[in-house]
Amino acid sequence: MIDIDWSKFEKNGYVKLESAINLGLVNKAIEECISLRNNHDDSRLEFEFETKSKKQVRKIRRVFWSNEEYWLNFLEKSGIKELVMNKIGQGATLVYNAIFFKEKVFGSKIAAHQDQALWSFKYPGAINVWVSFSNSTKANGCLYGYPKSHLNPIKHAFQKNYEWHESINSKNLPKNKIDITTQPGDVVIWKRYFAHGSYENRSNDDRLGIVFVFVDNRVKDFKAIDSFNLKNNNDRLEKP
Ligand SMILES: O=C(O)CCC(=O)C(=O)O
């Protein structure tokens, strides 16, 4: 079971949970991530490559849906499923999932953003669960964020020299930036309007993390591109 202070999460918009996940489970998951990275032919996965070196993978989306059985087991054994179901309830549904590879020397930054601004649909009550699969520091591209920024949406637009997605212009960012350094097995969870980003990696240490976005599918007009309901395991895995 993962121990969490939900009042801290509600107050600051995020919380870091140290040593939340067993390292054996983390090491197996790293192997799975590396094998996915080396298998560019899996059509269920969406790859994004670094611009400075097209060989370097920056991000893989839809990882969960490439091997539901494996990742469901990860969510169960790690305690993430229980954590999320306790907070969201019976409607807890995974809608987004991606691995962020921030490889040594080539890893690029993720510009500051609020996740809700980048999603196709509104997800009130969404919880983003980010699992650290490596040490991460400012030098190799750790996350950073702005406590209490979750209370208001901030304007997003395409910024000069950052083509990946809309982000927040530095002049509109709050002044209370904090670096969120992590160790393997740490978990960071945040709310949909928590402003955050991550640094580039010019160091000699890889940085690896995976994110799962959980929402409540009982909200009116629920829509999702991909979805996996945690309560009934999508009725899929029991089928022959
Ligand atoms: O892993 C990272 O570097 C960034 C993660 C992130 O920004 C996100 O999942 O929204």
The ligand as a Gaussian input file, in Angstrom:
#p B3LYP/6-31G(d) Opt

LIG

0 1
 O        8.966000      13.033000     -17.511000
 C        9.105000      14.217000     -17.817000
 O       10.191000      14.713000     -18.008000
 C        7.916000      15.125000     -18.000000
 C        6.604000      14.550000     -17.624000
 C        5.472000      15.500000     -17.917000
 O        5.659000      16.665000     -18.097000
 C        4.113000      14.994000     -17.976000
 O        3.904000      13.783000     -17.863000
 O        3.192000      15.817000     -18.151000

